[in-house]
Amino acid sequence: SDNGLYELANLPQQAQTGELKDSSVDGKKGNGQSAIFVARNRFAVLDKTKQMIEIRDLSNTIVKTIKAPVVTNEIFYGGTASLILSSTTSVVLYDIQQGKVLAELNSPPVKYVVWSADNSLVALLGKHSAFLHPPCEYPCLMSVNSYHRRKQKLLIE
């Protein structure tokens, strides 16, 4: 299907060679375009065809269902209990607990979201553009040829 699949597998904290279980037997699977952790024991799954976001626990049980506030193509981590929703014309920061849009930015489609180590800065990267927030002293919506992430720095060419 066009919607995609996700698989949730348990990994041991200290594994010995050959000790990992087959995730197709032990793992939990489901349909969804994107699956993103939003808390220590919760993850969000985007059902793109229905435009619904399911919040699931680690046993893969749906604990909450949310109608996407905009037509959403991808979801990204937006901080604890928040998601960044990417549409064809905008990016939305959505608070899952309050059920409301915190911010919206008109932008081309976003393909990657990169947070700084302390989560104070975010780079929204598209196919040909990048947006840095909070805004820097230079124009932050720019044309992009390529980008690389090295340790704590993001290099945009």
Disulfide bonds with the S-S distance in Angstrom:
Cys136-Cys140 2.44
